[in-house]
C-alpha cells in the first residue's frame, strides 16, 4: 500500500467534515503564486473565510509573493513545542497562511500519536475557516502529498495563455497518473467569456484524448463565484473515484505527450 494513500485516509475523514470546504489548489501560468493568491482572495470575496495551507517550498512558496517570511511549519506543533495559533501568518483579507511542506513530507513516517497531534492541529485551524486551500506546486503534481490525496476537491486554475495551457496539461496528466480523483478547472486572465470557454473546451478535449479523464468546468476566476461552485454537491469527489483511479493506472500510457498548441490563446 502506498503510505501516502494510507495516511491520506485519516485526513480525508477530517477534511470531509463540513464546514469548511477543503480544496487542493494548483495554479498554472506565468506567475503561479499570483494566480493562487488571487484565487484565495476571490473565494474570500464571497464572504468565505479562507485559510491557506502552503505546501510550496522555495520558489513555489507563497510567502515571497505575500511579503511574508518562510514561517514555522505545521510540524512544529509536535512535542508541544508550539501552539497552532503561533503558526498562523496573518494575511489581509484571508484567515492567514500556514506552511505545511515539512508536515506533508513527514506524515507517512510519523507514529500514531504524532499523526493525531497533527490532525488535532488541523482541526483547530479548520474551525477558523470556511474554506481551506491546500496550495500545491505544479512541479510536485506527479507525487501528490497526503493532503492533496485527502482533499475532497482538486482545483486547477489555468491562465489563458501558452504557459497556462502547458502547465495545466502537465499537472492534470501527472495527477491522473498518480491516481488522484476528480478534477475541476477554472480559467483566469482570459480576454472575455468566449475566450475562456474556448480555452477550456480545447484543454478538456486534449485531456480526454491523451489522458482519458474529464474536467469539470468551474468558471472564470474573475467573473464567477468559485466558492459557490466548490461548495455545491456536484463539486465533491465521486464516490466511485477510487475505481476510476484504478482504471487510469491500468490504462494510462506512461510518458505519452500530447500537443498543446491547440489550447494556447491567440494574440
Secondary structure, DSSP 8 states (H G I E B T S, - for coil): --HHHHHHHHHHHHHTSSSSEEEEEEEESTTHHHHHHHHHHHHHTTT--EEEEE---GGG-SHHHHT------GGGGGGG-S-HHHH-EEETTEEEEEE-HHHHHHGGGS-HHHHHHHHHHHHHHHTT-SEEEEE--GGGGGG--HHHHH-SEEEEEEESSHHHHHHHHHHHHHHHHTT----EEEEES-SSHHHHHHHHHHHHHHHHHHT----EEEEETTTS-HHHHHHSGGGS--TTHHHHHHHHHHH--TT-----GGGS---
